[in-house]
Amino acid sequence: MTFLNLFRRVVPAFLIMLPLGSISAQQDGVAVPEGSTLKMTDLPLPEDYYPGLRQILEKAGQQAPELVRVGIDREMAQERLRIARSRYYPSLGIGGNLGYRFVQRQGEENDSSASGSVSVGLNRPLFFWGAVEAGVEQGEIDFESSLLETKDRFQQTVQRLRDQYLELILNEMRLRNMRLRRTNLETSLARRESDYRAGRLSEEEYLSYLIELDNSLIEIEELEDERNETLSSFKRISGVREDFEIPSGIAPINLDALEAEIRGEDLDPTWVEETFNIQLNRNTMEKVDLDSTIIKSRQRPNVSFSASVSQAPVNTSTANDVDTVRWFAGLSVSWNVFDGFATQASRRINLLQKRRLESQIRTNIEILDEERTKMSNNLLVMIRKQRLVERRFDLDSKIYSRVKQQFSDGRVSMNEFRKSQAEFYADEYSLHVARASLLQAVADYLVIINADRAVDYLQFSETQV
């Protein structure tokens, strides 16, 4: 479980308790995050605040490795559709043989000679009780489903990229805080050594301090490794190998606009039918219905048009090995009268599949509706808590600014200032974790209602087949 995902689970429970808020550009040279002046006209996504992430997602829509794999699946579905449509056309076959013919006759002279024949046949289904058309429709449904699966897989890819991008931002903030802590420890090292030599600090306290100093370096190295691993995974998933700049923090969110969007959102009653999950289920149901047509045709007479021409040597009453050409054109009928109850069993299986799918679709619709309601309510609660967090951090920012001024005036010691600074940066980091959690919760909500704009970055031509 990644660090960000862990925080997404635990932040809502203790959000109000954290001393957090918004950050100002004048405080210790911290830059205002990109997109802080965004005017929101829709539910916000991370890429709405970070143009750099948007550019990466656009490139991922063209070159993400996951798209290569699903693209191959889509091409396979396209070829299967062509196979199904091939039954609309007549099939043409050529056959022949060449060899030695020997005929043994009782009481008469035997006959032998070199022999060869050639034949050309053409066949086309005429009336198969809708089975041919059903097979073609199944191929078209498979191709449509492959497009839906491509969009669904890309949406999942975008969600992972959003998670990791936000995680990279938070990792940079954690690294800044850890490096500041180590700098403070190193700065105090000389004084601690002096106190230890003068007997004002016990050996146990001094050794404990050295351990803390060494451990701070290990923690920094561990977090740097974690950041590099996340960055490597991000580049692999997106297919974008170029280096990019990591923003300085999570952008503040227009909470009033976000709440208005959620409360004022009037979803169409059929929204759930537009989700990828239900569309794929419906497509599968259509295929099962078409299977029923194909199964029924197996025990009915099927009519085809057949034509053939063949040439072969034939013995006649006047001569042997007379080259003979035979022509045929007409209708052929095939009828599977009894197949050991195999068709009956297939119809039963088809009916059971249909019942199972109907139950699965009903359950999926109920689950999606429950998740949408739950996530909508959770978002409204998170927005209210976030408002308190931002207000609390505004207050903490004023306190920190006062301590900075007092330090400049010489009324506060260096140790007191460093302690206040470390606490302020820790509070700032927690604030940005909360913002990231809210942004990700919004993205999850949009995924549930199939309103995620991720598919806009997907670049593929919907081939007409």
Number of C-alpha atoms within 10 A of each C-alpha: 5 12 13 20 14 11 15 19 10 12 19 18 11 9 19 18 12 17 23 30 26 22 21 13 10 10 13 10 8 12 14 20 18 18 17 14 13 14 12 15 9 12 20 22 21 21 17 17 21 19 13 15 21 18 13 21 27 18 17 25 26 16 17 22 17 19 25 13 11 18 17 12 17 24 14 15 21 20 15 18 21 15 14 18 18 13 16 14 10 15 13 12 11 12 10 12 11 10 9 10 11 11 10 10 9 7 6 7 9 10 12 13 12 11 15 15 16 14 17 15 17 15 20 18 19 17 15 19 17 14 20 20 18 20 21 21 18 22 22 22 20 22 24 19 21 22 20 18 19 23 21 19 16 23 22 15 21 24 18 15 21 23 20 21 21 24 22 23 20 25 22 19 23 19 17 15 21 20 16 16 19 20 14 17 18 14 11 13 16 11 11 19 16 12 14 17 13 10 10 11 14 13 12 10 12 17 12 12 17 17 11 14 18 13 13 18 14 12 15 18 13 12 16 16 12 16 20 13 11 18 17 12 15 20 17 14 19 24 20 17 11 7 8 10 8 16 21 16 26 27 23 23 24 16 16 11 16 20 18 13 16 16 12 9 9 8 9 8 7 8 12 21 18 13 19 19 19 18 17 21 18 18 17 19 19 17 21 18 17 20 19 20 20 20 18 17 20 19 16 14 16 18 17 17 16 19 16 17 15 17 16 17 15 13 11 9 5 6 8 13 15 12 12 12 14 10 12 11 13 10 14 16 12 13 12 12 10 10 10 8 8 11 17 14 12 15 17 13 13 18 14 12 16 19 12 12 16 15 11 14 19 11 12 16 16 13 12 17 16 12 15 19 13 12 18 18 13 15 21 17 13 23 19 14 19 23 17 19 24 21 16 20 22 18 16 20 22 11 14 18 18 12 20 20 14 14 16 13 9 10 11 14 12 13 11 11 18 17 12 17 20 16 16 21 18 17 21 24 23 23 27 23 25 28 27 27 24 23 24 22 19 22 22 17 22 19 20 19 19 20 15 19 14 25 19 12 20 21 14 12 6 10 10 5 10
